């Protein structure tokens, strides 16, 4: 019986409609309903949007990352030079020490 009374009250509260007969008040309510999500959405976006300078600082590489990157670049350069030398030697018909073994 208590649950039935709660359901009746909930139904009455959620189904209540108050007719607005004054056209100016109706326009004000419609305008409020239209602009409220826009204004609140804009305010929330301004609060949650991060600072660009802070984001740039977060994405700057650390000293260790820079050292690792430079080491990888040096290794790749050496590998590329060795591959180019082997290709040049193969195209000219000469063999390298590695090919002889």
N, C-alpha and C positions, 0 to 999 in steps of 0.2 A: 504494500500500500504506500509506503514511503517512496519507493522507486517510481510508482505511478504518478505521485504528486510531483516528484522532481521532473519527470518527463513532461507533465502538463505545463509546469512552470517554464522549463526550457523551451518547449514548443511555443508558448505564449511570448516569451522574450524574443526569440529568433524570428518569429513571424509578425512582429509588430511593425506596422507601417503608419507613419504619420503623414497624411497628405499636406503638401505645401501649396496653399492656394494663392499666395502672393507671388506674382511673377518675378519681382525683384529678388525676393528671398530665394526662390527656386533657381534663378540665374546665379546667385551668389553660391548656393550649395553646389550646383553643377560645376561652376568655376573652381571652387575649392576641391571638389573630387577630381577634377582634371589636373590641376596644378600641384596638388600635394605629392603624388609619386614623383613628379619631375623634380621638384625642389628637394625633397628628401633624398632622392637618388643622387642628385648632384652633390649634396652635402656629404653623403656617405662616400661617394667616389673621391671627393677632396680629402677625406680623412684617411682612406685606405691606400691612396696612390702614393708610392714611395718617392722620396726625394731623388732626383736624377743624379746629383753629386754623390749621394750615398750609394746608389746602384753602381755608378762608375767605379767607386772605390772598392766595392765588393768584387768586381770582375777584373781588377788589376791582378796580374800574375805575381806570385811571391818570388822571392830571390831563388829559392830552391827550384821552383818550376822553370824559371829562366835558365838556370844552370843545366837542368835536364834537357831542356829544349835545344840549347846550344850544343850539348854533347850529341844529341840525336842528329842535329843538322850536320855536324862534323863527320859523324859516322856515315850518314847518307852521301855526303860529298865524296868521301873516300871510296865508298862502294861504287858510286857513279863513275868516278875517274878510272877505277880498276876495270869496270865493265866497258867503258869507252876504249880503253887501251887494248883490252882483249878483242873487242870488235874490230878495231883498226888493224891489229896484228893478224886477225883471221882474214880480213879482206885483202891484206897485202901478201898473204901466203906465208908469212913467217910464223914460227911457233914460239911460244913462251916456254919458260922452264916448267911450268905447271903442266903444259900439254905434252911435254916429253916424258914425263913420269907415268 
